Amino acid sequence: MVKLFSYIHKEGWKFSVISLLISVLLIYVWQPLALFGFAITFFIVWFFRDPERKTPQINNSIISAADGKICLIDEASPPEETGLGQIQMKRICVFMNVLNVHVNRSPINGLVEKVIYKAGSFFNASLDKASEKNERSSLVLRTNMGTQIVVVQIAGLIARRILSFVQSKDNLSAGERFGLIRFGSRVDIYLPMDVEIKCTLNDNVVAGETVLAQLLN
């Protein structure tokens, strides 16, 4: 039981308990509906799973911040609210469907300079316009060498809550948990132009484990 509790993120237990109680009450109303409720409860517990990860200790490596599939690799300016201006950066986008682990992890060892939330729409997170139009939370990190990296949690079509576990001046280690998005979404990682990209479009990646890129300085 202790192992189960540590495997499921604490954010999931309150939803699981509510769903379980409703399912138990439904037994006295209509048993087929109660069975459906128990299935929903199981899905909620499974969705909020938070397995341990083994983060590779490779100097200057950029680790995936999310589980999912690489849906876009391009060049773009970071969100306006980050205050970094219209600079061009390499961007790697990871789309998470409802089957993926949704706990997000830091791609580097670094200092949290800013955490900025911006309200927005809820387009399908796999669409290009999701980066600009959807609700999001931007995390600006700085390495001890002064390199800035931006990680943006983006709400999706059915995602309705972005959670951040960190604040300005916190120090994060690569692979450390920094946030969570409830139900289907996307994470964009903005990197310096001179990085060496180590992933390709449609790659399946694992938060805290898969190397996406390598800083060259």
C-alpha positions as CSV (number, residue, x, y, z in Angstrom):
1,M,0.0,0.0,0.0
2,V,2.8,2.4,0.8
3,K,4.4,1.7,-2.6
4,L,1.1,2.4,-4.3
5,F,0.7,5.7,-2.5
6,S,4.2,6.8,-3.6
7,Y,3.5,5.7,-7.2
8,I,0.4,7.9,-7.5
9,H,0.9,11.6,-7.4
10,K,-0.9,13.2,-4.4
11,E,-3.0,15.4,-6.7
12,G,-4.8,12.3,-7.9
13,W,-6.0,10.9,-4.6
14,K,-8.7,13.5,-3.9
15,F,-10.3,12.8,-7.3
16,S,-9.9,9.1,-6.8
17,V,-11.6,9.2,-3.4
18,I,-14.5,11.3,-4.7
19,S,-15.0,9.0,-7.7
20,L,-14.8,5.9,-5.4
21,L,-17.4,7.2,-3.0
22,I,-19.8,8.1,-5.8
23,S,-19.3,4.6,-7.3
24,V,-20.1,2.9,-4.0
25,L,-23.3,5.0,-3.6
26,L,-24.3,4.0,-7.2
27,I,-24.4,0.4,-6.2
28,Y,-27.7,1.1,-4.4
29,V,-29.0,3.0,-7.5
30,W,-28.0,0.8,-10.5
31,Q,-25.1,-1.7,-10.4
32,P,-24.1,-1.3,-14.1
33,L,-23.6,2.4,-13.5
34,A,-21.6,1.7,-10.4
35,L,-19.3,-0.6,-12.4
36,F,-18.8,2.3,-14.8
37,G,-17.9,4.5,-11.9
38,F,-15.4,2.0,-10.6
39,A,-13.8,2.0,-14.1
40,I,-13.5,5.7,-14.0
41,T,-11.9,5.6,-10.5
42,F,-9.3,3.1,-11.8
43,F,-8.6,5.4,-14.8
44,I,-8.1,8.4,-12.5
45,V,-5.7,6.5,-10.3
46,W,-3.8,5.2,-13.3
47,F,-3.7,8.7,-15.0
48,F,-2.1,10.3,-11.9
49,R,0.7,7.7,-11.8
50,D,4.1,9.2,-11.0
51,P,6.8,6.6,-11.4
52,E,10.4,7.2,-10.4
53,R,12.8,8.0,-13.3
54,K,16.5,7.5,-13.8
55,T,17.8,10.8,-15.2
56,P,21.1,10.4,-17.2
57,Q,24.0,12.4,-15.8
58,I,25.4,13.8,-19.0
59,N,26.9,17.3,-18.9
60,N,25.0,20.0,-20.9
61,S,22.2,17.5,-21.8
62,I,18.6,18.7,-22.2
63,I,16.2,16.0,-20.8
64,S,12.6,15.7,-21.9
65,A,10.2,17.6,-19.6
66,A,7.2,15.4,-20.6
67,D,6.2,11.9,-21.6
68,G,4.7,11.7,-25.1
69,K,5.6,12.2,-28.7
70,I,7.7,14.8,-30.4
71,C,5.0,16.7,-32.5
72,L,7.1,19.7,-33.6
73,I,10.8,20.7,-33.9
74,D,11.2,24.3,-35.2
75,E,12.4,27.8,-34.4
76,A,10.2,30.3,-32.6
77,S,10.2,33.1,-30.1
78,P,9.3,32.2,-26.5
79,P,5.9,33.4,-25.2
80,E,5.7,37.2,-24.9
81,E,5.0,37.1,-21.2
82,T,8.4,35.6,-20.4
83,G,9.9,39.0,-21.2
84,L,12.7,37.5,-23.3
85,G,11.7,39.5,-26.4
86,Q,11.5,38.4,-30.0
87,I,14.6,36.3,-30.0
88,Q,14.6,33.1,-32.0
89,M,15.1,29.9,-30.2
90,K,15.0,26.2,-31.1
91,R,11.7,24.7,-30.0
92,I,10.9,21.1,-29.2
93,C,7.2,20.3,-28.6
94,V,6.0,17.1,-26.8
95,F,2.4,16.1,-27.1
96,M,0.9,14.2,-24.2
97,N,-2.2,12.1,-24.8
98,V,-4.4,10.9,-21.9
99,L,-2.4,7.6,-21.7
100,N,0.9,9.3,-20.9
101,V,2.3,10.2,-17.5
102,H,1.4,13.9,-16.9
103,V,4.0,14.9,-14.3
104,N,6.5,17.3,-15.8
105,R,10.2,17.3,-15.0
106,S,13.0,19.9,-15.3
107,P,15.1,19.4,-18.4
108,I,18.2,20.8,-16.7
109,N,19.9,21.8,-13.5
110,G,19.0,25.4,-13.1
111,L,17.6,28.3,-11.2
112,V,13.9,29.2,-11.6
113,E,13.9,32.8,-12.7
114,K,10.2,33.1,-13.5
115,V,6.9,31.2,-13.4
116,I,4.2,33.0,-15.5
117,Y,0.7,31.8,-15.9
118,K,-1.4,33.1,-18.9
119,A,-5.1,32.3,-19.5
120,G,-6.2,31.3,-22.9
121,S,-8.2,28.9,-25.1
122,F,-8.3,25.1,-25.2
123,F,-7.5,24.1,-28.8
124,N,-6.2,20.6,-29.5
125,A,-2.7,20.7,-28.1
126,S,-1.2,19.0,-31.2
127,L,-2.1,22.0,-33.3
128,D,0.6,24.7,-34.0
129,K,-1.6,27.5,-32.8
130,A,-1.9,25.9,-29.3
131,S,1.5,27.3,-28.4
132,E,0.2,30.9,-28.9
133,K,-3.5,30.6,-28.1
134,N,-4.0,28.1,-25.4
135,E,-3.8,28.5,-21.6
136,R,-0.3,28.0,-20.5
137,S,2.3,28.3,-17.7
138,S,5.9,29.3,-18.6
139,L,8.9,28.3,-16.6
140,V,12.2,30.3,-17.3
141,L,15.3,28.5,-16.1
142,R,18.9,29.6,-16.0
143,T,21.9,27.2,-15.9
144,N,24.9,28.0,-13.8
145,M,26.6,29.0,-17.0
146,G,24.0,31.7,-17.7
147,T,22.0,29.9,-20.4
148,Q,18.3,30.5,-20.4
149,I,15.8,27.8,-21.2
150,V,12.0,28.1,-21.3
151,V,9.6,25.3,-20.6
152,V,5.9,26.0,-21.4
153,Q,3.1,23.8,-20.1
154,I,0.1,24.1,-22.4
155,A,-3.4,23.1,-21.7
156,G,-5.1,20.9,-24.4
157,L,-8.6,20.2,-25.7
158,I,-9.8,18.6,-22.4
159,A,-7.1,19.8,-20.0
160,R,-8.4,22.4,-17.6
161,R,-5.8,22.8,-15.0
162,I,-2.1,23.5,-15.1
163,L,-0.3,23.0,-11.8
164,S,3.2,24.3,-10.9
165,F,5.1,23.0,-7.9
166,V,7.9,25.6,-8.0
167,Q,8.4,29.4,-7.7
168,S,11.0,32.0,-8.5
169,K,14.4,31.5,-6.9
170,D,13.9,27.7,-6.5
171,N,16.8,25.5,-7.7
172,L,15.8,22.5,-9.8
173,S,17.8,19.4,-10.7
174,A,17.5,17.7,-14.1
175,G,14.6,15.3,-13.8
176,E,13.1,16.9,-10.8
177,R,9.3,17.3,-10.8
178,F,8.1,20.9,-11.4
179,G,4.5,20.6,-12.5
180,L,1.5,18.6,-13.8
181,I,-1.2,19.1,-16.4
182,R,-4.5,17.4,-15.9
183,F,-5.7,15.3,-18.9
184,G,-4.1,15.6,-22.4
185,S,-1.8,18.5,-23.2
186,R,1.6,19.6,-24.5
187,V,5.0,20.9,-23.3
188,D,7.2,23.2,-25.4
189,I,10.9,23.6,-24.6
190,Y,12.7,26.6,-26.0
191,L,16.5,26.3,-26.3
192,P,19.4,28.4,-27.5
193,M,20.0,28.3,-31.3
194,D,23.4,26.6,-31.0
195,V,22.1,23.4,-29.4
196,E,22.6,20.0,-31.0
197,I,19.2,18.4,-31.4
198,K,19.2,14.7,-30.4
199,C,15.6,13.8,-31.2
200,T,13.5,13.6,-34.3
201,L,9.8,14.2,-35.2
202,N,7.4,11.5,-33.9
203,D,9.9,10.1,-31.4
204,N,8.4,8.8,-28.2
205,V,10.1,10.4,-25.2
206,V,10.1,9.9,-21.5
207,A,10.2,12.7,-18.9
208,G,13.3,12.8,-16.9
209,E,15.1,10.2,-19.0
210,T,15.1,10.9,-22.8
211,V,17.9,13.3,-24.0
212,L,16.4,15.8,-26.4
213,A,19.4,18.0,-27.1
214,Q,22.9,19.0,-26.1
215,L,24.1,22.4,-25.1
216,L,27.3,23.3,-27.0
217,N,28.6,25.8,-24.4
